[in-house]
Amino acid sequence: MAQRRVVAGMGKLGHGTRLAAVSVIAGVVAAGMVLPAVAAVGLGAQSAADDFESLPDDFRTPPLSQASTVLDARGGTIATVYDRDRTVVPAERISPLVKTALVDIEDNRFYEHGAIDLKGVLRALDKNASSGTTAQGASTLTQQYVKNVFVEEAGDDPQKVAEAQRQTVGRKIQELKYAIKVEETLSKDQILTNYLNITFFGEKAYGVEAAARRYFGVHAADLTLPQAALLAGLVQSPTGYDPVVNPTVAKERRDTVLRKMAAYGHITQEQARQAIGSPLGLNVQAPQQGCILAKQGEGFFCDYVRDVVLTDPVFGKSAAERQAVWKRGGLQIRTTLDPGAQAALQASVTGHVDAGDRAATAMSIVRPGTGEILAMGQSRPYGVDDKQHQTQINYNVPKAMGGGLGFPTGSTFKPIVAAAALEGGIPADRSYTTDYSMPWPAMTDCSGGRFPSAGQVHNDSQSLTGRFDMKSAMAQSVNTYFAKLEADTGLCSVAQMTNRLGITQQAGGEKLQVVPSMTLGSNDLTPLGTAAVYAAFAAHGTYCAPTAITSVTGPDGKQLAVPQANCSAAMSAGTADTVSAMLKGVVEDGTGRTAGLTGRDSAGKTGTTNDSRQVWFVGYTPEMAGATVVSDTDDPEPLDGQRIGGTVVGQAFGGTLAGPIWRDAMDGALAGTPAGTFTPVQLP
């Protein structure tokens, strides 16, 4: 910083060289400019001046990277996240003691000179030449501030950081010209405040506020004299004077600062003596940041919010622009997460499935008609410790948003087929006589590709034979009925309905498979996406894309645009209400009886995949829609016979394994919410 400014070509200077350097400075000053002496070494005055003049004038201070806060819907903090731990504070929130200490140790003539301290330059040049070393430097605080700006712009790229700190003639000329520009546009107090907000204080703390919190657990405004002196001494070498690692050296440096303050008359000798006699008094605070520190299983949702900022074009047209928004930070991100619903969901998923079980469960809850994500969680905790069964894979969301490859949805897909059929004019009383097993009917996809009648589709129970209409087939989850219904509706019509409900590809990013087995849930989808589908039924046919963010306030206090749910009519209200009436029957007297809620209208559908490798329950009330899946997450094995939540599962079904998880979560999430009712629909 103010010392040890090593510059190429400034080894041992003879008397003649010193005179030449001084003459260059004088020549430049005479021309109406100020140029650092070090820039003139080895150059003619005209060459140095030419380099100086060729630099652009548009020096701009970049927005400083600082911490962002992710908040729930009630304003509670979910997590503090940052690329650099920094909180920018105005001058009035910085103790005058630390300002005085910094000036006294780094640039005691700061308020007397301009961008360059010519007297200091000549003194340093003379001392270095006499001693044959380069131990004495002459950079002003303004020049140091400019250098810090270069380092900040370099980010975390080691090569760019090294370039920003390189002590070359060109770099010194650049620093000076921009320092002159800063002095022309900012007051001395503003420069000092900017310096204290940008500079690195060690221990991952950037800026004086973060440093005060890190080392002493106080705000920058409340720093005592010894504390202020220690922080001021750190800026020269944050690593070398680190009080956590090198307390003895750090105290010596602090005491040097205190003696300087006394020597310049800014504190009394008695104040200095007492402060020097005090211990460092550290109260080190560990960095508290990141989604890993979120409570109530909110880490996965927090990570999802981060991915939204990094992927949604509303935050920037390019990936680089969005990354810059996130890294710059200083954001107040208000989210949709309801803490009551989240607590209920987390209690249910962790209460029914243990973290160490081979199988895991995941669940998402959204608000119909808005797309707001109210809760999101899973039985495996968020983190990177395999021994604690932690994971950072969010089983609720697609791979592109930090999730996995999704899960086959089983019979929870059947309501989409029913909706497509009703929209296509097929009435709810359409009935078929079916056997336990039958060949798949012939179908055609949207591209004209034909699937001839082939293979076998069968029901889960051999007793499921006879004549069924849409309501009874939904309640008993009759596969053969829905195979026939899909064929009569048209495979393409089913695919188009699926797209209108927000499902355009599989969770892993693969193309949606428009094949006859769609009706049995053969595509890999996510709990969040499936919850949003069922929310459309609850919202009388209006589909809203899931949204996690309600508002974002930037570091300047201005509101940023946020992603919208883009709600649209996926089907008619009559179709949606008819599907709700069918799914209400599922929880009243069908396969979802164990999931039905007491005292309020609820509707839903069970799903069990081949060999019971996954089981689902997806359901809703007029107020909330939720989707729950239980699956072996690595190389899915049948859930039958596995120990889940302390109990060995005999035979796994969506209604008996996933249903109770959904029920308990929804019961808690809806506590205190008045019970709404579905639109009455008379079914055949």
Phi, psi and omega in degrees: 000254182283349179237165175058045175276090184276128181232139180303136177089000181253045177291238179271122182257129176278174183299320180295319179296320179299317180296320180297317181297316180297321181294324177297313179302313181300319180296318180292317179299318180298329180281001178095012180236170176232128183228136181295141182301324183297333180288341184267349183294125179083002180236155169282157181301321182294319180297314180298317180295321179298315178300319181298314184290333184284346181287144178292157182266355191272054176289127179229138177282124181287154172300133184281137175293127179214178186287147172247154180240129176260122185246151174276184186294339180263002179093001176286150182280123172276313180194155170254127184232145179199154169276321173228134181284099181210138170234111181288129181235148178286170184303321184290348178255022175238128181303132175302334181297319182287329176295312180297316181299319181295314179298316184296324183271333186255326188196076190294343178259021185308318183277359183253333184251175177269218182296331178238142175261091185301321178298318179292324179298311182295321179295316180294318181298317180294317181293318180294320180293321181292323183271345182074021180232181175235037184285337183259129178243180184214020178292134176279168177298327178294317177296320178297322178298315178300317179298320178296326176297316178300317181294319179298318179295332180290338179066223183257012178280111184304322181293318179291323177297316179299320179295319180295333183260359185295132182268082179241164178301312181301318180295319180294321177297317180298314179304316184294313183300318181287331175296320176299318179297318179298315181296333179284334188251339183238150173285165178300319180295323178293319178299316181296318178296315178299318179300313183292337178275335186264331192286156182268131182249010181086171178052038177065017181257122177249128181087154188291329180294312179297323180293317178299320178291319184293311188274330187232352180070027179232170175276158181300330180291340187254013181295136175277174181300309179298322179294315179299319180295321180295315181294321179297325180287339184288330191296334179292322180206085183302327179280313182296324182258015181305115183290340178285321183268321184233069186298324181294312179295322180295320178293319178300318179293316177302315182293328175298317178299316181298320179294321177298317181298321178290320181297325180271003174079017181270342167223162179279163177298326179292319176298318178297317182298315181295318180294320178296328180283353182271150176289173179297326176064038181292145171224070191294129178254124178295145177304125181249090182205159174101157181296341181298337183267000180294145181264173174053032179070017184282356182301321181292319178294318178302314179296323178296320177300316178302315181293328176298314180298322184280346185241336185278127182301342179297336180265004179154142183291327182245163177299323180294320179295318180291322177298322179295321178298315181292316182292323179295322174067212185070020184265143167252106186256106178272125185250177182272352189297124177268117186298327178293314178295320180296318179297319180293316180298314183296321178296323182287311184294324180278339179280333182264333182227128181280151181301325183272359178295150176299323177272156175228159174236148178221149183209142173231146176235132177233161179264121179300141177085352179230333185079000183296129177279114184269331181200152181201128180190175180204167186286335177274131182288157180281130178158189185239007183268105181297327181294335178262013178061029180278158176208155172252005176278122180268103185292351181276343192231166180290165183303321182295343181246027177092010182260196180255213184265005180078188184218142170304138189265354180060213188287357176294350177278342187301324178299332177293320177296318179298318180297317179297321179296312180298318178296331180275004176097001177280124184284161181294342180270009176301125183236151176224147171265124186231154173262178177298322182222148180201161175291147174299134177292156176291141181216165179228134180274185186290340180266004181090001177292134185258140173244101182292160177300120184196163177065183183233140169244136182222164181272167181287335180230140180290347179279348181278079177225162178115204185256131181229144167259184187296320181295310183291325178292325177292317182296323182261359178054060184274108184297317184294325176299313185286337172294317178292320180296320178298319180295318180289326179289322184104124182302323180294321179296322177296317180297319180294321176296319179301317179296318180295339178264021171086000181258102182245348177204170179281168187298328181278001181097355180288158178297140177298130181275105179270088185223163182306325183287002174308317185298337178265009176076044184280344178279149180271112182238182184241157174302319181296314180296321181288323176299321179294326177298310183291332175298330178294324176295317180294330183265027175059037173099357180271118177265134176235130177296140180302135178233144183246344189237130177261328179201153175224124175256126181282174181297341178268005179085358181271151180278135175264155173293149180231159179298144181253155180286340179048055182295142180208160180281111178275338181198171178287157177299323179298318178297312183298317182292328177292317177298320178299320179296320177296314184288336172296323177293330180299319182273347179272316182213026179240210185288349182255023183302323183289349182258352185298143179270151181263132173084006177205155177295134174216155180214154180180180182215139176273161175209131178225124184271178181306133178060020179055041177284331174224144171230144185229154157220125177237127183205180184197162167240178176299341186260330185215149173233137182220150179230132181234134174231145171236128183203151165289125192266345183271277176240087194312123173251160177304140179284341179301128178088352179280151174273118182230120181063031177087359181234137177283125182277124178288293177228123186272130174226156178300320182291326186265336182254308180279327183304310180297328177296313178300313183300311183294322179294315182291322176304311181291320182294328183269359182304128180085355179267124179303141183281125174269178180229152175281155175295124182297134176225126180275112179267155178301000000 
